[in-house]
Amino acid sequence: MKTTIYCFSATGNSLTTARKIAENLENCQIVSAISARRQTKVIEDAEAVGFVFPVYYGDMPCIVRELISKMVFRADTYIFSVVTCRGHAGACNQRMDQLLKTRGQKLSFAAAVKMPGNSFINAPEVDAAHLAAQNDAVCNVTKRIAAREVEDYFDATLLPLAQTAYPNNFRGIIAENKCTGCGLCTKLCPMDNIAIIDNRAYIGDNCATCLACFHWCPVEAIWMSKQENIARRAKYHHPEISVNDILAQKGNNR
């Protein structure tokens, strides 16, 4: 049975999770959600289709929402989602089910894997515990997917839109004068929302709030001007992931 996993990741939590799931499922491939989203229509013929992505402000990233709106599935597709999050899945399961119903489908199974946050901060010992527990957590989730577990999700027709429903720069992400204009952030940005002008990065308003630019900037020139409590937090990426892994989601390299 063929399985396709669509993955979106900015700092590697979701990418490592997708890889670990794929390693333990037969005939499973991972597809970049960023690349797939560029297509006008995405026709998916796999018997099982998964979505692995981070939770943003208690909801789904706009990139994954847009991808699903373009997808065509088999009538009998088993669809699962696995989110990575600092705390909990928020409205992601209900939102996913809501979106899938517009495509004539429903969410069969969903799970959450706790990981270090790339926005708000956990205590170091909590993050270390989440990283240490990732393999076991993903193994358990994968067994349930392989067994084709099914759960019911309430009718989310009236679920309100979250703050991240549409691209916007509500965090006020900007680049400081120490920006060297290296262009790495432009290659990382899944929305093509960053331009280098006069050797300095400029961030527009079409922002997915993924924070890839913030965490991967080699000189730490990017910060969040409108969120003082996390404006200059420590940079993070999953220890098993390099910047080239993230760049590859767009077909780029450093």
C-alpha positions as CSV (number, residue, x, y, z in Angstrom):
1,M,0.0,0.0,0.0
2,K,1.4,3.4,-1.1
3,T,1.7,6.2,1.4
4,T,2.5,9.8,0.6
5,I,3.4,12.3,3.4
6,Y,3.2,16.0,2.7
7,C,5.6,17.8,5.1
8,F,6.2,21.4,5.9
9,S,9.0,22.4,8.3
10,A,10.9,25.5,9.2
11,T,13.3,24.4,11.9
12,G,13.2,20.6,11.4
13,N,10.8,19.3,14.1
14,S,8.2,18.2,11.5
15,L,10.8,17.1,8.9
16,T,12.5,14.7,11.3
17,T,9.1,13.5,12.4
18,A,8.0,12.8,8.8
19,R,11.2,11.0,8.1
20,K,10.9,8.8,11.2
21,I,7.3,7.9,10.2
22,A,8.3,7.2,6.6
23,E,11.2,4.9,7.7
24,N,8.7,2.6,9.4
25,L,6.0,2.5,6.8
26,E,6.3,0.4,3.6
27,N,6.3,2.1,0.3
28,C,6.2,5.6,1.8
29,Q,7.5,8.8,0.2
30,I,7.8,12.4,1.6
31,V,6.7,15.3,-0.6
32,S,7.5,19.0,0.2
33,A,4.3,20.8,1.0
34,I,6.0,24.0,-0.2
35,S,6.7,22.6,-3.6
36,A,3.4,20.9,-4.0
37,R,1.5,24.1,-3.1
38,R,3.0,25.7,-6.2
39,Q,0.9,23.5,-8.4
40,T,-2.6,24.5,-9.7
41,K,-4.0,21.0,-8.8
42,V,-2.4,18.2,-6.8
43,I,-3.8,14.8,-7.8
44,E,-2.9,12.2,-5.2
45,D,-3.4,8.5,-5.9
46,A,-1.8,7.0,-2.8
47,E,-4.1,4.8,-0.6
48,A,-2.9,6.6,2.5
49,V,-2.0,10.3,2.6
50,G,-0.4,12.1,5.6
51,F,0.3,15.7,6.5
52,V,3.1,16.5,9.0
53,F,3.5,20.2,10.0
54,P,4.0,22.5,13.0
55,V,1.2,24.2,15.0
56,Y,1.2,28.0,14.6
57,Y,-0.8,29.9,17.2
58,G,-3.0,26.9,17.9
59,D,-3.9,26.3,14.2
60,M,-2.6,25.1,10.8
61,P,0.0,26.9,8.7
62,C,-1.4,28.8,5.8
63,I,0.8,26.8,3.5
64,V,-0.8,23.5,4.4
65,R,-4.3,25.0,4.1
66,E,-3.6,26.2,0.6
67,L,-2.1,22.9,-0.4
68,I,-5.2,21.0,0.7
69,S,-7.5,23.3,-1.2
70,K,-5.8,22.2,-4.4
71,M,-5.8,18.4,-3.7
72,V,-7.8,15.6,-5.3
73,F,-7.8,12.3,-3.5
74,R,-9.0,8.8,-4.1
75,A,-12.5,8.1,-2.8
76,D,-11.2,5.7,-0.2
77,T,-8.1,7.5,1.0
78,Y,-6.9,7.0,4.5
79,I,-5.8,10.5,5.6
80,F,-3.8,11.2,8.7
81,S,-2.1,14.3,10.2
82,V,0.8,14.5,12.7
83,V,1.5,17.9,14.2
84,T,4.6,19.0,16.1
85,C,4.0,21.4,18.9
86,R,5.4,23.0,22.0
87,G,2.1,22.5,23.9
88,H,-0.9,21.0,22.2
89,A,-2.5,20.6,18.7
90,G,-5.0,23.4,19.3
91,A,-7.6,23.5,16.5
92,C,-5.5,21.7,14.0
93,N,-7.4,18.4,13.9
94,Q,-10.8,20.1,13.6
95,R,-9.4,22.5,11.0
96,M,-7.9,19.6,9.0
97,D,-11.2,17.8,9.0
98,Q,-13.0,20.9,8.0
99,L,-10.7,21.5,5.0
100,L,-10.8,17.9,3.9
101,K,-14.6,17.9,3.8
102,T,-14.4,20.6,1.2
103,R,-12.4,18.0,-0.9
104,G,-15.0,15.3,-0.3
105,Q,-12.8,13.6,2.4
106,K,-12.4,13.4,6.1
107,L,-9.6,13.1,8.6
108,S,-9.1,9.5,9.6
109,F,-6.5,9.8,12.3
110,A,-4.5,12.6,14.0
111,A,-1.7,12.8,16.6
112,A,0.6,15.4,18.1
113,V,4.3,15.0,19.0
114,K,5.7,17.5,21.5
115,M,8.9,19.2,20.5
116,P,10.9,22.3,21.4
117,G,9.0,25.4,20.3
118,N,10.4,27.7,17.7
119,S,8.4,30.7,18.9
120,F,7.6,30.7,22.6
121,I,10.2,29.1,24.9
122,N,10.2,26.1,27.2
123,A,12.6,25.5,30.0
124,P,15.8,23.9,28.6
125,E,15.1,20.7,30.5
126,V,11.6,20.4,29.0
127,D,13.0,20.9,25.5
128,A,15.6,18.2,26.1
129,A,13.0,15.8,27.4
130,H,10.8,16.4,24.3
131,L,13.8,15.7,22.0
132,A,14.7,12.6,23.9
133,A,11.1,11.3,23.7
134,Q,10.6,12.0,20.0
135,N,11.6,8.6,18.7
136,D,9.3,6.7,21.1
137,A,6.4,9.1,20.4
138,V,6.8,8.8,16.7
139,C,7.1,5.1,16.9
140,N,3.8,4.8,18.7
141,V,2.1,7.1,16.2
142,T,3.5,5.2,13.3
143,K,2.2,1.9,14.7
144,R,-1.3,3.4,14.9
145,I,-1.1,4.7,11.3
146,A,0.1,1.3,10.0
147,A,-2.9,-0.3,11.8
148,R,-5.2,2.2,10.0
149,E,-6.7,3.5,13.2
150,V,-9.7,5.8,12.7
151,E,-11.1,8.5,15.0
152,D,-14.1,10.8,14.6
153,Y,-13.7,14.5,14.7
154,F,-16.6,16.9,15.5
155,D,-18.2,18.9,12.8
156,A,-16.0,22.0,12.5
157,T,-18.0,23.8,9.9
158,L,-18.3,26.9,12.1
159,L,-14.7,26.9,13.4
160,P,-13.5,30.5,13.3
161,L,-10.4,31.5,11.4
162,A,-7.2,31.8,13.4
163,Q,-4.7,34.7,13.2
164,T,-2.5,32.6,10.9
165,A,-5.3,31.8,8.4
166,Y,-3.8,34.2,5.9
167,P,-0.2,35.3,5.3
168,N,0.7,38.5,7.3
169,N,3.6,39.9,9.3
170,F,1.8,40.5,12.5
171,R,5.0,39.8,14.4
172,G,6.8,42.6,12.7
173,I,9.7,40.5,11.5
174,I,12.5,42.8,10.3
175,A,16.2,42.7,9.6
176,E,18.7,44.9,11.5
177,N,21.6,46.9,10.0
178,K,24.0,44.1,10.8
179,C,22.3,42.1,8.0
180,T,25.1,41.2,5.5
181,G,22.7,40.6,2.6
182,C,23.8,37.0,2.2
183,G,20.4,36.0,0.8
184,L,20.0,32.8,2.8
185,C,16.6,34.1,4.2
186,T,15.3,34.7,0.6
187,K,16.0,31.1,-0.3
188,L,14.4,29.8,3.0
189,C,11.2,31.8,2.9
190,P,8.4,29.5,1.8
191,M,6.3,32.6,0.7
192,D,9.1,34.3,-1.3
193,N,8.4,37.2,1.0
194,I,12.0,38.4,1.5
195,A,14.0,40.5,-0.9
196,I,17.6,41.8,-0.7
197,I,17.8,45.5,-1.5
198,D,21.0,47.4,-1.2
199,N,22.6,44.4,0.6
200,R,20.0,44.2,3.3
201,A,17.0,41.9,3.7
202,Y,13.5,43.4,3.6
203,I,10.5,41.3,4.8
204,G,7.1,41.9,3.3
205,D,3.6,41.3,4.6
206,N,3.1,37.9,2.9
207,C,4.6,36.1,5.9
208,A,3.7,32.5,7.0
209,T,5.2,33.2,10.5
210,C,7.3,30.1,10.1
211,L,10.4,31.9,11.6
212,A,12.8,30.0,9.3
213,C,14.5,33.3,8.5
214,F,14.8,34.2,12.3
215,H,16.3,30.9,13.3
216,W,18.7,30.2,10.4
217,C,20.1,33.7,9.9
218,P,23.9,33.2,10.2
219,V,24.5,36.6,11.9
220,E,21.2,36.7,13.9
221,A,20.1,39.9,12.2
222,I,16.4,39.1,12.1
223,W,14.1,39.6,15.0
224,M,10.4,40.2,15.9
225,S,9.8,43.8,16.6
226,K,6.2,43.5,17.8
227,Q,6.7,40.7,20.3
228,E,9.0,41.8,23.0
229,N,8.7,38.5,25.0
230,I,10.2,36.5,22.2
231,A,11.9,39.2,20.0
232,R,15.4,38.0,20.6
233,R,15.0,34.5,21.9
234,A,17.7,31.9,21.4
235,K,17.8,30.4,17.9
236,Y,16.7,26.8,17.5
237,H,16.8,24.0,15.0
238,H,16.4,20.3,15.4
239,P,19.9,18.8,16.0
240,E,19.4,16.2,13.2
241,I,18.6,18.9,10.6
242,S,20.8,21.2,8.6
243,V,19.9,24.4,6.7
244,N,20.2,22.5,3.5
245,D,17.5,20.1,4.6
246,I,15.1,23.1,5.0
247,L,16.3,24.7,1.7
248,A,15.6,21.5,-0.2
249,Q,11.9,21.9,0.5
250,K,11.9,24.7,-2.1
251,G,14.5,23.0,-4.3
252,N,17.2,25.3,-3.2
253,N,20.7,24.8,-1.7
254,R,23.0,27.2,0.1
